[in-house]
Amino acid sequence: MSTAAIMDRVEAGEAFEVTRSGYSVARLIPIAGPKRSVRRKDLARALAGIPDMVGDPKAEADEFFGDGGDRVG
């Protein structure tokens, strides 16, 4: 099996154990789950219940943390 084929399978969610002389030396595992697309209508349905931001987040943060002038940017 080619390296590219192995990487494709790992990207799809499969894990491989690497051995040397019959001893396990490493595991090749995906760092994230398999990629999948989301249909626009499903995303809209999932986001429908999330409320819009209300108010002024910057002003609320200044009020909470104080506005001491130590700003970056």
GIRA-V398369 format. One line per field, one symbol per residue. ss: DSSP state (2 for helix, 1 for strand, 0 for the rest). psi: psi as a letter, one per 30 degrees, with the letter a starting at -180 (. if undefined). burial: 1 if it has 9 or more other ideal C-beta (glycine too) atoms within 8 Angstrom, else 0. Layout:
ss: ???
psi: ???
burial: ???
This chain:
ss: 0022222222200001111100111111000000000002222222200000000022222222200000000
psi: kleeeeeeeeeffkkkkklkhfkkflkjlkfllkkklkkeeeeeeefefkllkkajeeeeeeeefligfikk.
burial: 0000010011100001010000000001010000000000001000000000000000010100000000000
